[in-house]
Amino acid sequence: MKFSGTLFALSFLAATVFTSVEGRQHQPQSLIGNRPSSFGLAHSRYPLPSARTSKNIVDISSANANILSIPRGGASPLAMVSEASSDLSTFLQGSKTDVLIILLATALNTPICQKLSISPILGYLGLGLLFGPNGKGIISDVHTTEMMADLGIVLFLFEMGIHLDMKTLMAMKKDVFGIGLSQFTITAGVIAAICKYLGFSTAAMIIIGWSLALSSSAFVLQLLKDKDEMESQYGKSSFGTLLLQDLMVVPLLVITPILAGNGASPKEAVAKALVQITMALSAIGLFGKTLLGPMFDLVAASGSVESFIGVILATVLGMSFLTEGLGLSNTLGAFLSGMLIAETKHRHHVEVEASPFRGILVGLFFFTVGFEVDLKMIMAMPGVIASTVVGILAIKAVIATLVCRAFGLPMSTAQRVGLVLSQGGEFAFVAFRTARASGILSDDRTKMLLTCVSLTMALTPALEDFGGKMAASLMAKENQNEVVEETKERGIGKKARR
């Protein structure tokens, strides 16, 4: 606005000068050549311009006026400014404005959310809801935005694969293969049974049960880091469970195309999938064993950060394209490439260099997830949405708590693990979108599930805070009970000595 006002002022000033010059052109020569004697100038010392000189001055002024003035019948300066502004507005419409809005929102979201003491993921979801088609509709090119977000989820799964090295898994085998596997299996079975009772198809039942059994690694790990709980028993058990859930992503990526069928019989679909998986694993394994290590050694020795990042992106995208070209999910290739790099000595270097890209693009992914939150659907059937959200949270929290208790965790820790893992995960968005594209889920059911998962994630910080308060209360009771037990044991010991 200030820039437009300045342009208008300059245009107005120029027009005034042009008019003044044109006016002087038509003045009589006598007014130029005959000045009053009251100026005190001696005509002999300061001769007045002659008629010829005056004519030259007028000619020069006239020429300047013709150069600078706007021809009659042409556009005014204000009209030209308006036209230029209109051209700029037209140029910025569509994907260009979308990219600017998204980059600005992504850059400002995290610091603003930190000021407000809320999770940045909630900020991304809220911005997606506000700017998306179900909100103000500011983002016009939703398809391009979702394509960029898909790259974010590819890099996210790549980073998940980097964390899954065998040393970490074996060091946390009780939390991973004990608590994690039990929680996942029971939760997936219970949710799948409920879906079957509600009339979902077998394929939809498996996809929904499997997907909702997963929790949000990005959300939970960020909460654990913010609370400085990664080294506590609560943090280790939660992290171990998330690692197992990350492993369960791979079979889900494999079975989704099989469940879709695409007109083939189950035997043909399974046989084709086995061939595709064998080819993908063979190609990726061969590349990882023969070329990956030497390639990273060569680039790391050069000291070029640009080359190192280029090799990372080429590896991730190359393996993603390979699995997608074989009819599998592109995220499967990214996940497997991360697991291969996790076994090399460059693991930590790769993680550091890829983190900024991953953070921005994963934020964009959650931004597009907000597109799926349908406020009209929530208002149209609040009872169904509320019962689904509460059902997901309750089932997952209760099962995880009971499993933790079965593996010897105190109630104060077990209920915290159950509550912090009770939300739906980011991979549910990927699985449900894939199922919709494959025809397993309808568009309405997909929107409802995505809306419910988003709401469970929005409630997670409050549930985690509640779990922390419950833990403090339960720990006080547990400590009191321990004191009572120790007192009883001492009393029994004294009686025995007597």
HELIX and SHEET records of a PDB file:
HELIX    1   1 LYS A    2  GLN A   25  1                                  24    
HELIX    2   2 GLN A   29  GLY A   33  1                                   5    
HELIX    3   3 SER A   37  PHE A   39  5                                   3    
HELIX    4   4 ALA A   51  LEU A   68  1                                  18    
HELIX    5   5 PRO A   77  LEU A   92  1                                  16    
HELIX    6   6 SER A   95  LEU A  116  1                                  22    
HELIX    7   7 PRO A  120  PHE A  131  1                                  12    
HELIX    8   8 VAL A  142  HIS A  163  1                                  22    
HELIX    9   9 MET A  166  ALA A  171  1                                   6    
HELIX   10  10 LYS A  173  LYS A  173  1                                   1    
HELIX   11  11 LYS A  174  GLY A  180  3                                   7    
HELIX   12  12 LEU A  181  TYR A  197  1                                  17    
HELIX   13  13 THR A  202  LEU A  212  1                                  11    
HELIX   14  14 SER A  217  ASP A  226  1                                  10    
HELIX   15  15 GLN A  233  ALA A  260  1                                  28    
HELIX   16  16 PRO A  266  PHE A  287  1                                  22    
HELIX   17  17 GLY A  288  LEU A  292  3                                   5    
HELIX   18  18 GLY A  293  SER A  302  1                                  10    
HELIX   19  19 VAL A  305  GLY A  325  1                                  21    
HELIX   20  20 ASN A  330  ALA A  342  1                                  13    
HELIX   21  21 ARG A  347  GLU A  372  1                                  26    
HELIX   22  22 LEU A  375  ALA A  380  1                                   6    
HELIX   23  23 PRO A  382  ALA A  406  1                                  25    
HELIX   24  24 MET A  411  VAL A  420  1                                  10    
HELIX   25  25 GLU A  426  SER A  438  1                                  13    
HELIX   26  26 ASP A  443  ARG A  497  1                                  55    
END                                                                             
